[in-house]
Amino acid sequence: MRLPLAEEGRNNNTRTLGTHTYSLCLGSSAGAVDRKRACADSQSTFGSTLVSQDATTPKNNLAPAVLELVFSFFQEKRRAMRLIVAFVSTLLAAFWEPVKYTWRHLLIWLQKMITAADIKFALKHKQTLFALQRVALPGLKDIPGPVALPIFGTRWIYNKYFGRYTITKIHEAYQSMFKEYGQVIKEEAFFNYPVISTCSAQDIEKLIKFPSKFPLRPPNGIVSKYRQNTPGRYNDGGLTNEQGKAWHRLRESTTHDMVNTRVIQNLIADVNDMAIDYIAGINKLRDPDTGRVQDIIELNRKLGFESTCLLGLGCRVGFLEDELNPRVKRLSQATNCLFEALNEANYNLPLWRYFPNSTYKKLAKAEEDLYELACEYLEPALQRIEESYEPEAAQTVLIGILKRSDLDDKDKKSSIVDFVSSGMNTIGNTLSLLLYLIAKNPDAQTKLYEEINNLLEPDEPISAKYLNSARYLKACVQEYFRILPTAPQIARIVESEMVLSGYQVPEWSVVLCHTSAACKNENYFHQADKFIPERWIASEVEANPDLKVQYPFLVSPFGFQRRICPGKKFTEQMLHIFLATVSTFLVIIWPTLVNVLSNSGCSSIRSAVRERFGAGVQVPVGPGWPTHYRF
């Protein structure tokens, strides 16, 4: 393990290594007297003394070494055993001159107290590492958090009978724990595996900026196990669960078109058509007397399914139709079962590790259905490739994956299944929360409506040009990501020892970056609990400097670094188009929606809606909006 060097005094006798401070007595064989004087001045004990090639030094340190050994034996048995090995190795190293360097660095390795950088430095300059004084920081066991039980860890706090929190409101649970324990807390998963959570901007920035070619994130264990047990269909755990070079290979091979701005912009026409069908669906749900729509959650879910299939499968599958065909119903059921199984696996006892329990069987059935349905939808794309037809805009991503020569059929199909399953519920839930915030802030809704009418000509559809100019529209979506992100935290596995809020966290620890909790901190955002899109507009910030965002990296709903969600650009474009379309036709009032159509602007969209809606009705609206509408 290598810790970063914060300071290095090559001519001095002090070095700061990563999270620990060491006092080093360095010297060559020509400066033996100076070495002895320096070591005599150091107050290091034998437990922090590495080695001396000078026979007198181990003998002089023998008495304190024995005392330290006896004391440590009663305090910590593991450390005492390491000291015994170190003591014997020190004696051998002191009297065995021919292999002094070998024994010296063997002892360094045994005690695990410095890094490879120190060893290389000592060898390069042919210097002897005499004394090492370590100032330890609070460690993993010192991080506060809920009381952990054997085997069950801290999962008991979410138990519906005697737990303190509800698993369906886990964001509220973390807000309460951060308030009680501080910005860093430690939980323990089943079998007492530690999981660290932080909402500190400095800690999150440290994790974001950590240089890593292949960032690590905790895999989904039950999915990995299922795919290991199904080698006929899967070569590995997939893009979400793989690590290192295997993950990097899949990422580079399968997401090239998905992160291409031009490819995503070519889908705007298809998304516009989908938005019109969405408005038509809302019209069918409204009350004929009042024009109000009481619940659009289910419709938003269907919209999320449809948009995900557009990107991943390259076609519209019919989720927004009045009657779903059997294949679409099966796809919806499989996706719902998959997410139910994942939730059960995350928060119940992991019995699926040892035998196929009900949770594992549910997930296996859902994965099997998703795989078979994805293969059915792939047939038209495969036929286009065989006939050398130019792909449609919606099929660019799909055919780009299918044409990859460095992927076999199993990798191609599993990647498509991952793309479809991961985005199914996410987009629908995101749109519902976004509309909720817009409904709760009528002033922002009015500004958004005015921007749409100012930027769009009467017969102009939503285009890339409009989306690039719609500053307030983008600011509304960005402010939503700050307040109610679909993913409230981002998981990482730290690849080296580091300090988080003053606590020393060992390598390979799982850390949850709670960006959602951090974004609600008044120390990081002015009026953090309010929906203020103006904070993301430069001209507004100039007029009101208090709105300046000091930590923009905290708004990371799609993750960060190389493991950022490849569907980020598509999802943002989807939200921009749907929010602009909805704001054109609807006054959004919590907890209902009131249909309103402007008398000016967007006539091309109005004409398309008229074909689906038929005759309109008059409804009362708030001040500043049209008093009625007709199609």
N, C-alpha and C positions, 0 to 999 in steps of 0.2 A: 504494500500500500504506500502511496506517495502523497504526502501532504505538501501544499504549496509553501514556498519559502517567502515569508513576508519581509524579513530582513536577513542580511547575511554579512557579518563582519569578518572578512577574511584576515584582516590584520589585527582584529580585536579578539577577545575571548568570550564574546557574547553572540548568540544567534537566536532569533525568534523563528520558530518553526511552526507554521500553520496555526494551530490553536494552543500550543504549549510554548512556554519560555524555557530555554535551556541555557545553563551557564557552562561553557565548554573551556577546558584547559587544553589548548592545542600547542604543540611544540615539536620540533624536530629533535633528532638525537643529539644535535649540537647544543641544544638549550636545555639540558637536563636539569640544571640548577633552577632555572626560571620555571620549569615545569613543576618541580617539587614545591617551590614557593607558592605558585599559583594554586596548586591543588591543596596545599595546607590552608590557604586562605578560604577556599570554598567550603561551604557548610553542608555539602552533600553527604548523605548517608550511604551505607553500602548498598541499600536497595536501589539507589540511583547512580551508583558508581559502576562504570562499565568494566574497564580493564586497564591494566598497566603492564607494560613490558619491563618496567623497572622492578626488580625483585623486592626492593624495600617498600614500595608503595602498598602492595597487598598485605604485607606483614603489619605495617603501621595501621592499616584499616581493618585488621582482623577483629579486634575487640568490638568496635561499633557494629561491625557486620554481624557478629554473633548475636548481639543484643537486638539488632533489627530483625534478625531471623526469628528469634524467640518471640518477640513482640508480635510480628506479623503472623506467626503461626496461630496465635490465639485470636487475632483480629480477622484474618482472611486466609483460609487454608490454601486456596488456589494460588494466591500471591506468594505464600510461604513456599510452596513447591517450586515455583519459578525461581525463588531466591536460593533454594538449595542447589538447583542445577547451575545457577549463576555462580554460586560460591565455589562449587567444585571446578567449574570451568575456569574461574579466575585463578585458582591455585595451579591448575595445569598450565594455563597460559603464562603464569609468572615464571615457571621453571622450565618451560619447553620453548626455548628460544628459536629453534629452527622453523617452527610453524607459528610464530607469534601473530602474524597478520591473519592467518586462518582462524586461530582461536579467538582473536579479538572480534572479528566480524561474525563468527558463530555466536558469540555471546550477545552481540548487538541484536542478532536475529532472534535469539531465545527470549530476550527481554522485551522485544517489540516496542522499543522506546524511541527510536529515531527512524528516519526514512532512508530510502536508497540514495537520496541526494547527499546525505551526510557521509555515507560509506564511500561514495564516489569521490567526494571532496577530500576525505582523509587519505584515500589511496593515491589520488592525484598528487597531493602535496607531501606524501610520505610522512604524515604526522600521526601522532598517537592521540587517541581520544581518551583522556584521563578521567575526567569527572563530568557527571551529567546531573544537573539539578533541575527538576521538573516542577513547575508550578501548575497544578492540575485545576481545571475548571469543573463546575458541577456537571455531572454526567447524565446519562439516560435515566438512571434510577432516581435522579433528583428532580426530574420534570414533574410538575404537579398534574393531577388529573383525578378522575373518579376512582374509587376503590375497586381493585381487580380481584376477582375470585379465581380460585384454581380451575383450570380448564376453560371456564366460561369467560374469563377475562373481565372486560367491562361491558359486555353485551347485555348484561342483566339490566342495565339502566334503560333499555328500550323494551323490556318485557311489559306486556299489556296488563299484567295483574299487579306487579309490585315495582315496576320500573318508574323512573322519574320522568322519562320523556316518551314521546310517541314517534315511532319510526316513520310515520307518514309526514311528520313535521320535523325532520331531522335538522333543517336549517335553524329552526328555533332552538333546538337542543344545543347546537354548537354556539349560538349567540349567548345562551345562558352559561355554558361552560367557559367561554372566553371571558365573560364578565366575572365569573367566580374565581377562575384559576389564573387568568392572565392571557397574554397573547400566544403563549406556547403551552399546549397541553399534551398529555400522553394518555392514550387509550391502549387497551390490549384486546386483540382479536381472540378468537377461539384458540385454545392451547397457549394462551398468554403471549402471543406474538405482539411486540410493541408497535404501535402506529402513532406517529407524532403529527399533530395538527398545529399550524401556525397561521395567524392573520396579521403578522407584522410585515409592513411594506419592505423593510430592510431585509428580512429573511427571504421573502418571496423574490426580491431582486437578486439576492445572492444565488438562489437556486436557478433563476432564469439565465443569469449571466455565467453560470458554471460552464466552462468549455468542455463540451462532450460531442464527439462525432456520432455516437449512437446513444442518445438519452434513454434511460431505463424507466419504465413505468410498470407497476404491478400488473401481471397478467390476470385474466379472468380464469380462475382455476378450473371451474366446471366445464367451460367451453374447451379449454386446452385438453382436459381429460377425455372429453367426448371425441375430439378430433384425433387424439392419439389412438383411441379405440376404433376409429373408422379409417384405417389407412387406405382403403379402396377409393375414398373420395378426397381425402385431405393429405397433403404432404407435411403440413405443419399446423401450428395454432392459428395462423392467419395474421393479417397486418396488425390487428389490435393487440395480439398476445405475443407475437414474436419479439425477440430482442437481438441487439448486435447486428452482425453482418446479414443474418437471415432477414431481419426486419428491413434493413437498408435496401436489400435487393428487391423485396416486394414493394417498398415505397417508391423506389425509382422506376420500377417497371409498370406499376398499375395506376399511378396518380399523375402522370405527365400531363394529360389533357384536362384532368379535373382541376388543376391549379392554373391552367392557361386562361388568361383574361379574355382573349379573343374567342376561345371556344365557349366560354360561359356566356359572353355577350350574344353569341349566335343563338342562344336559347331564349332570348327575350320575347320573340314572337310567340313561341309555344307557351311561355309563362303568362303572357298577356291573354291568350285564349283560355288558359286555365283560370285566370282571375275573373274573366267574364262568367265562366261557368260557376265559379264560387259565389259571385254576386247573385246569379240566378238561383243558386241553392238557398241563399239567405232569403230571397224573395218568397220562395216556397214555404219557408218556415215562419214567416211573419203572420201576425194576427190580422185577418182581413178588415177588422173594424178600427184598430188602433195603429196598424202598421208596425207594431213592436215585435221584436224577436227575443224570446226569453232565454234561449240556450243555443249557442253555436259551437260548444266544445266538441261535440261529435262530428259536426261538419268540418271543423278545423283539423281534427284527426284524419278524416278522409282526405282532406287537402294535403296534409303532410305525407300520407301514403302515396297519393297520386304524383306529387312533385318528386318524391324520392325515386319512384319507379321511372319517371321521365329521365332522370339523370343516370340511374344505375342500369335500367333495362332498355333505355332508348325509345320508350313509347308510352303513350297514355293507356292505362289498363282499365279505366272505367270506375274508379272509386267515387266520382262525383255524379254518376248516373243515378236515376231514381231507383232502379232495381239492379242490384249487384249480381253478376253472373257467378256460377258456382266456383270458378277458379279464383275470382277476386275475393269471394267470401273466405275461401280456404287460405288465401294469402294473408288476409286480415286476422283470421283466427290464429294462424301460425305465429304471426308477429306478436300478438297479445300474449300467447302462451310462452313465447321466448322470454319476454320481459318479466312475466310473472315468475318463471323459473329462476331467472337471474336474481331477482329480489329475494326469493326464498333461499337461494344458495348463499347470498351475501350476509344474511342476517339470522339464519338458522344454523343449527349444528351441522358441520360439514360431513355428514354421514355418507354423502355421495363419494367421498374419497375411498371408502372401504367396500361399498356395495351399491348397486344401482337402486337407490331409493326412489320414492315418488317424484321428487324434484328432478333427479337425473333423468328419469323416464319422460317427464314432461318436456324437458329441454331437448332430449334426443328426438322426440316426436316432432317438435317444432323445427329443429334444425333439418330433419329429414324432409319435412314438407317444404320448407323454404328452398332447399337445394333442388328438389324435383320441380317446383314451380319456376325457379329461375332458369332451369334447363329448358323448360317449355317455352319461355319467353325469349330464349336465346336463338331459337330456330330461325326466325326471320332474319336476324343479323348474320347468322352463319350462311344463310342462303345468299344474302347480298355479297358476302365476301367471295363465295364460290362463283357467282355470276359477274364479279368485278364491277358491280354497280357503285356509283358514288353514294356514300352514306348520307342520310338526312342529318340535319343539324343536331337533332336529339340523339342520334346514334353515334355521334363522334366519340364520346367517351367509351362507350361499350365496344365499338369496333376497334378503337385504339388498343384496348386491352386484348381483344381476341386475336389481333394481328401480331402481338409480341412473340417473337421467335425464341426469346430467352425464358419463356414461361411454358410449362406443360399445361395440359387441359385441366388438371386438378387445381393448379394454382389460379388459373383464369376464372374458373367457376367459383372457387371459394372466395376469391377477392370480390366478385360481383355479389355473392350472397352477403358478405360483410358490409358492403356499401349500402345495400338495400335494407338490411335489418337494423343497422346502426342509425339510419336517418328516419325511419318510419314514424316513430312517435315524437322525435325531437322537434321537427319543424312545426307540427301541429300544436304542440304544447307551447312552443316559442311564440307563435302567432297569437294564441289565446292570451298569454301574459302581456304581450305588446299591446293588444287592443284594450286590455284592462287598464293599463297605464294611460293610454290615450283617453279613455273614457273618464278617468279620474281627474284629468287635467284639461278642462275645456279651453283654456287660453292657448295651450300648445296646439290643440286640435284646430282652433281658428287660424293660427299662424300657418299651420301645415296646409290647410285648405286654401288660404290666400296664395301661398307659394306655388301650389299646383296650378291654380288658375293663371298666375302671372307667367309661368314658364311654358305651359302647354298651350299651343294654338287650338282653336275650336275643332279642327279636323285632324289634330296630330295625336297619334298613339304614343304610349310610353316607349321611349327609346333610350339607347345608351347615352345620347346627347343630353336628354333630360336628367337621367340619373346622375350624370357627372356634374350637373349644375344645381341639383336639388340639395343645397346645404342643410336646410332645416330638416328635411326628410332624413338625411343621413344622421344628423345630430339626434333626432328622436330615437332612432334605432340604437345608436351608440349609448344613449342615456338609458335605454331599456337594458342593454347588456350590463350596464353598471349596477342597476338597482335589482333586477330580477333575472339574472342569467339562468339559463336552463341547467347548466352544470355549475353548481356553487363552489366546487373545489377541483383542483387539479392534482393528481397523484404523481409522485416521482420517487425513484429509488436513488438515494445519494450514492455517488460512486467513490467518494473519499470522505474522510472525517472532516467535519466542519462545525462551526459554532452558530447556533440559532438562538438569538435572544439571550446570549450568555451561557447557554447550555451546550456542552460538547456532545455532538451526535455522531455515533460511529458510522462507518461506511456500511452500505447495503441496508440502511434503515429506510423504512417507508415513511415518507413525509407527505401530508396533505396540505396543499397551499389553498387556504380558504380565501379566495379572491373576493367572493361575495361579501363576506363579513368585513374584509378590509375596506371595500368600497363604501361601506356604511359608517366608516370611522370619520368623525368630524375633524380629526387631525390630518386626514389625507384629502378630504373633499369638503369644500364649503357647502353648508346646508345639505349634508349628505343624504338626509332622509327625504329630500324633495326632488321632484322630477323637473330638472332644469336643462333642457337641451342646449341652451345658449352657452353652457360651459365648454362646448365642443366647437364653437364658432369663433374664429380669431377676432373678428371685428367686435363681437359682443364682449369678449374678454378684455379687449383694449378699453372699452367703455366702463367695464366693471372688473378691475384686476382681482377682486376677491374670488372670482369664478375660475381663475387659472388652475388648471389641473397639474398638480405636482408629480403625481405618480400614474401616468397614463397606462403603464404596463400592467396595473392591477385589473384593468378591464380586459380580461383574456378568456372569454367564454368558449373559445375554440382551442384552448391550450397555448403552448408556446414552444419555442425552439423548433427543432426538426420534426417533433412529433405533433405539430399543430394539425388540427383536423383538415384533411384534404378537401372537404366539402365547404370550407369557409366562404369562398367567393360565391358559390352557387347559393348558399343559404342567405347571405346578405342581400344578394340580388333579388331573391324570392321575396324577402321581407320588404324591401324597398318597393317593389312593384305591387304587392298585395296591400301594403299600407296606403300607397298613393291611390290605388283603385278604390279601396274601402272608404277613404277619406273623401273621395269625389262623390260618392253616392250615399253615404251614411253619416248621420249624426250619431256618434257613439256615446251613449249615456249609461252609466253603471246603475243598475244591473241589467239594462235592456238596450237594444239597438233600435233607433228610429230611422226608417228609410227616408233619405232626402236626396234629391237630385238637383244640382245647380242648373239655373236657367242659362248659364253661359259656360262655354268651354267644354272640352271632352265630348263633342257631338258624335265623333266616330265610335266612342265607347257606348254612348247613349243609344246609338242606332243598333249596336250589337245586342245591348241588353233588351231593347224594345222587342226584338224578335223572340226572346225567351220569356219576357215578363207579361206581355199583353198590356191591358189597360192599367193605369196607375190610380192611386187614391190620394186624397189630401190628408195631411197630418200636421198637427201643430209642432213648431220647432222653437228653439231658443233664439234669443236676440243675436243679430248679426248673421243669421242664416236665411236662406230663401224660405218664404212662408208656405210654399207648397211645391209639389212637383207632379208632372204627368209624363208618361212615356208615349 
